[in-house]
Amino acid sequence: MTACIHRSCTQVLEFESNHNYTKFCRSDYPDQLSCKPISNITTTHKHQEHDEEEDLWLKMKDEAKSDVDQEPILSSYYFSLILSHSSLESALANHIAMKLSNSSLPSATLYDLFMGVLTEDQEIVKSVKDDLKAVKERDPACISYVHCFLNFKGFLACQSHRIAHNLWLQDRKILALLIQNRVSEVFALDIHPGARIGSGVMLDHATGVVIGETAVIGNNVSILHNVTLGGTGKSGGDRHPKIGDGVLIGAGTCVLGNIRIGDGAKIGAGSVVLKDVPARTTAVGNPAKLVGGKQNPVKLDKIPSFTMDHVQHVNGWSDYVI
């Protein structure tokens, strides 16, 4: 059962069957409901970005209806998680709450908490949409936005972290750490709520990913499974890596210590990185060595088969391989 449904099943099914989008209902936290006609939205520059964001949610609902047409057995599933919700925020808060709840932590309680954070911090919502677009664009296994939203645990774990990080910054650390623990148990990865993560991030597969407290991840970063952004154990304080924009980190990689991975760099699968990596440079090996970039423009001739699925789809780096 979903934590919150704003309209009756009969109303929603009638609404969906008629494909009537003249009204778009949005719930205001905690319990107010207001409907604003889409036709009243102006075409000024101020509202163009708003239109694009609304279009993404409407696109997801269209994808959900298409999926139901193909697999009617999933109608209740899609109704409870997508079609019954008036906004992306509501659907996301409900979906994560259902995933992280247990017998002593009710989904309704988590929904109220998550919805409050998402409503108050629209930067999180913007990052959620950027992450959806990033996965859809970079991962050839992603067939739709709604597919990513419902099924990709890396995406769901990243959004759970964004909420936990918001609580961490508000000094609600007990709640933040509780969310971290539940994410670790449910999604099999561990991101400390103190870590800072940019937008347009793709955690592909995500199993075994560990990100430490003082780690910083830039925008448009792609991280594969079993990656550790950790400390060396030899220092306290600011002790974790800083990852620049547009970086690709291959599977099974360890990046350790307060080091910098420059913008556009790529780290080969299975590497152990203990020193800074310059921007737009490829590093591979244990310990990692630089094999490409402006200072040493070397390209590898052979492409490891286990990275082929990802290299050609990330940040325009198809000329350089790992």
C-alpha positions in Angstrom: 0.0 0.0 0.0 1.4 3.4 -0.9 2.0 6.0 1.9 -0.2 8.7 0.3 -2.7 8.7 -2.5 -4.4 12.0 -3.2 -7.2 10.9 -5.5 -9.5 7.9 -5.6 -8.8 5.0 -7.9 -12.0 5.7 -9.9 -11.0 9.3 -10.4 -7.5 8.5 -11.5 -8.5 5.7 -13.9 -11.1 8.0 -15.4 -8.5 10.8 -15.7 -5.9 8.5 -17.3 -8.3 6.8 -19.7 -9.4 10.2 -21.1 -5.8 11.4 -21.3 -7.0 14.8 -20.0 -4.1 16.9 -19.0 -5.9 20.2 -18.8 -5.3 20.1 -15.0 -2.3 19.1 -13.2 -2.8 18.5 -9.5 0.0 19.1 -7.1 0.0 18.4 -3.3 1.6 21.0 -1.0 3.2 19.5 2.1 1.9 18.6 4.5 -1.7 18.0 3.5 -2.9 20.8 1.1 -4.1 20.0 -2.4 -4.3 22.5 -5.2 -4.9 22.2 -8.9 -3.4 24.5 -11.5 -4.5 24.5 -15.1 -1.5 23.8 -17.4 -3.1 26.1 -20.0 -2.5 29.0 -17.7 1.3 28.6 -17.7 2.8 31.4 -19.8 5.5 31.0 -22.4 7.9 33.5 -20.8 11.5 32.6 -20.1 10.7 32.3 -16.4 8.3 29.4 -17.0 10.2 27.6 -19.8 12.4 25.7 -17.3 9.3 24.9 -15.3 7.6 23.5 -18.4 10.6 21.3 -19.1 10.5 19.9 -15.6 6.8 19.3 -15.7 7.3 17.6 -19.1 9.7 15.1 -17.6 7.1 14.0 -15.1 4.3 13.8 -17.7 6.7 11.8 -19.9 7.2 9.4 -17.1 3.4 9.0 -16.7 3.1 8.4 -20.4 5.8 5.7 -20.2 4.0 4.1 -17.2 0.7 4.0 -19.2 2.5 2.5 -22.1 4.1 -0.2 -19.9 0.6 -1.0 -18.5 -0.7 -1.4 -22.0 2.0 -3.9 -22.7 1.8 -5.7 -19.4 -1.7 -5.2 -17.8 -0.7 -7.5 -14.9 1.4 -4.5 -13.7 -1.4 -2.0 -13.6 -1.7 -1.9 -9.8 2.1 -1.7 -9.4 2.3 1.3 -11.8 -0.8 2.9 -10.3 0.5 2.8 -6.8 4.0 4.0 -7.6 3.5 6.5 -10.5 -0.1 7.1 -11.8 -1.7 7.9 -8.4 0.8 10.7 -7.7 0.5 14.3 -8.7 4.2 15.1 -8.8 7.6 13.6 -9.1 8.3 14.6 -5.5 5.4 12.7 -4.2 6.2 9.6 -6.3 9.9 9.6 -5.2 9.1 10.2 -1.5 6.6 7.3 -1.6 8.9 4.9 -3.6 11.9 5.5 -1.3 9.8 5.3 1.8 8.4 1.9 0.7 11.9 0.6 0.0 13.5 1.8 3.2 10.6 1.0 5.6 10.5 -2.0 8.0 8.3 -3.2 10.8 9.5 -0.6 13.2 9.9 2.3 10.7 6.6 2.8 8.9 6.6 4.0 5.3 4.0 6.7 6.2 6.5 8.2 8.7 9.3 8.1 6.1 7.0 9.6 3.4 6.2 12.6 5.5 9.9 13.1 6.3 11.0 12.7 2.7 8.2 14.8 1.2 9.1 17.6 3.6 12.7 17.7 2.5 11.8 17.5 -1.2 9.3 20.3 -0.9 11.6 22.6 1.0 14.7 22.0 -1.2 13.9 22.3 -4.9 17.7 21.9 -5.7 17.3 18.3 -4.7 14.4 17.9 -7.1 16.4 19.5 -9.9 19.3 17.1 -9.2 16.9 14.1 -9.3 15.8 15.1 -12.7 19.4 15.6 -13.9 20.2 12.1 -12.6 17.3 10.6 -14.5 18.4 12.3 -17.7 22.0 11.2 -17.1 21.1 7.5 -16.6 18.8 7.6 -19.7 21.5 9.2 -21.8 24.6 7.2 -20.7 23.3 3.7 -19.8 22.3 1.7 -22.9 20.5 -0.7 -20.6 18.0 2.0 -19.5 14.9 1.8 -21.7 12.9 4.7 -20.2 12.9 7.3 -17.4 10.2 5.3 -15.5 12.3 2.2 -15.8 15.2 4.0 -14.1 13.0 5.5 -11.5 11.4 2.2 -10.5 14.2 -0.3 -10.9 17.7 1.2 -10.8 19.0 0.9 -7.2 21.9 3.2 -7.9 19.5 6.0 -8.8 17.3 5.3 -5.8 20.3 5.1 -3.4 21.6 8.4 -4.8 18.3 10.2 -4.2 18.1 8.7 -0.7 21.5 10.1 0.0 20.5 13.6 -1.2 17.7 13.6 1.4 20.1 12.3 4.1 22.6 14.9 3.2 20.0 17.6 3.6 19.2 16.3 7.1 22.9 16.1 7.9 23.4 19.8 7.0 20.5 20.6 9.3 22.3 18.8 12.2 19.6 16.1 12.2 22.4 13.6 12.1 20.6 10.7 13.8 18.0 10.7 11.1 20.6 11.0 8.4 22.7 8.1 9.7 19.5 6.0 10.0 18.8 6.6 6.3 22.4 5.7 5.5 22.0 2.4 7.4 18.8 1.5 5.7 20.2 2.3 2.3 23.2 0.1 3.0 20.9 -2.8 4.0 18.4 -2.4 1.2 20.6 -1.4 -1.8 24.0 -2.9 -0.8 26.0 0.3 -1.0 27.2 2.8 1.6 27.3 6.6 1.1 28.0 8.6 4.2 25.4 11.4 4.6 28.2 14.0 4.9 29.5 13.3 1.4 28.7 16.0 -1.2 27.4 14.8 -4.6 26.7 16.9 -7.6 23.9 16.5 -10.2 23.7 14.4 -13.3 25.3 11.5 -11.4 25.1 7.8 -12.6 25.8 5.0 -10.1 25.7 2.1 -12.6 24.8 -1.2 -11.0 26.0 0.4 -7.7 26.5 -2.8 -5.7 29.5 -2.4 -3.3 30.0 1.3 -3.8 31.4 3.0 -0.7 31.7 6.8 -0.4 33.3 8.3 2.7 32.2 11.3 4.8 34.4 14.0 3.3 34.3 12.9 -0.3 33.1 15.4 -2.9 31.7 14.3 -6.3 31.2 16.8 -9.1 28.5 17.0 -11.8 28.0 14.5 -14.6 30.1 11.8 -12.9 29.7 8.1 -13.7 30.7 5.5 -11.1 30.5 1.7 -11.7 30.0 -1.0 -9.1 32.4 -1.9 -6.3 34.1 1.5 -6.3 35.5 2.9 -3.1 36.1 6.6 -2.4 37.8 6.1 0.9 40.5 7.3 3.3 43.9 5.8 3.8 43.4 5.3 7.5 46.4 7.4 8.2 44.7 10.8 8.7 41.5 12.3 10.1 39.5 15.3 9.1 39.2 16.0 5.4 40.4 12.5 4.3 38.5 11.4 1.2 38.8 12.0 -2.6 37.5 15.0 -4.5 36.1 13.9 -7.9 35.8 16.6 -10.6 33.1 17.1 -13.2 32.6 14.5 -16.0 34.8 11.8 -14.4 34.3 8.1 -15.2 35.4 5.6 -12.5 35.6 2.0 -13.7 34.4 -1.1 -11.7 36.3 -2.3 -8.7 38.4 0.9 -8.4 39.7 2.2 -5.1 40.4 6.0 -4.9 42.0 6.6 -1.5 43.0 9.7 0.5 42.3 13.4 0.1 43.3 13.5 -3.5 41.9 15.2 -6.6 40.6 13.5 -9.7 40.5 16.2 -12.4 37.6 17.1 -14.6 37.0 14.7 -17.4 39.5 12.1 -16.1 38.9 8.4 -16.5 40.0 5.7 -14.0 40.3 2.1 -15.4 38.5 -0.8 -13.9 40.3 -2.4 -10.9 42.7 0.5 -10.4 44.1 1.7 -7.1 44.5 5.5 -7.1 46.7 7.1 -4.4 47.8 10.3 -6.1 46.1 13.2 -8.0 45.0 12.5 -11.6 45.1 15.5 -13.9 42.1 16.7 -15.9 41.2 14.8 -19.1 43.7 12.0 -18.3 43.2 8.2 -18.1 44.8 6.4 -15.2 45.0 2.6 -14.9 46.6 -0.1 -12.8 47.6 -0.9 -9.2 49.1 1.5 -8.3 47.4 3.6 -11.0 49.6 5.2 -13.7 48.7 7.9 -16.2 48.2 6.7 -19.8 46.5 9.6 -21.5 45.9 13.3 -21.5 47.6 16.5 -22.7 50.8 15.8 -20.9 51.1 12.2 -22.1 48.6 11.7 -24.9 48.7 7.9 -25.1 45.8 5.8 -26.2 45.4 2.1 -25.4 44.9 0.0 -28.5 43.1 -2.8 -26.8 39.7 -2.3 -25.1 39.0 -4.6 -22.1 35.8 -6.3 -22.8 34.3 -5.6 -19.4 34.4 -1.8 -20.0 33.0 -1.7 -23.6 29.4 -1.2 -22.5 30.3 2.0 -20.8 33.2 3.7 -22.5 31.4 4.8 -25.6 28.5 6.4 -23.8 30.2 8.7 -21.3 30.9 12.4 -21.7 32.1 12.2 -25.3 35.3 10.2 -24.4 34.9 7.5 -27.1 38.4 8.4 -28.4 40.0 7.4 -25.2 39.5 3.9 -23.7 40.2 2.3 -20.4 
